[in-house]
Amino acid sequence: MRKLTYYVAASLDGCIAGPDGSYDFLPFEGEVREAILAEYPETMPVHVRGPLGLTATSPRHFDTVIMGRGTYEPALSAGITSPYAHLEQYVVSRTLHATDPAVEIIADDPAALVRELKQQDGLGIWLAGGGKLAAALRTEIDELIIKRNPVVVGSGIPLFDGPFAPTGFLPVARRDFDSGVSIVTYTRK
């Protein structure tokens, strides 16, 4: 059975973006960049794949991405309607209308979608964000991969933006970098 992995960068205080949706305080450079490109090449959007040398790479972990409107919006603002054309793409939004035939808009019950996708053949399902969608899918998340950056931002979009509902995960892998970034993998308890 396929699993849902919430793979995301975050600050030390648990923010995946600033209050305005910015994420430039989460750098993508040096040894961390090289490690991510080697291990998770499919998580790079189409407009940067060529410049990063990823033109012919096959997905290693994920063949499907699900994201909230806030995660999809920066691509739309740049005129990119299919940011992960190399993956099956779903955007959860009650207000967004179809923008590209390669992107399926889901208005209701993202958990039902994830349960359906888990039953299909294929690689893993990548939950790309955001915090509200992660909170809505908390019971469906099988794995967390958090790229923890050594910065405190004070406020912003949290990893999980929803009601209080303690959910246990166990750390199963950790990779630390000289830059202070840690990539920690957790599985559901």
Order of alpha helices (4+ residues) and beta strands (2+ residues): beta-beta-alpha-alpha-beta-alpha-beta-beta-alpha-beta-alpha-beta-beta-beta-beta
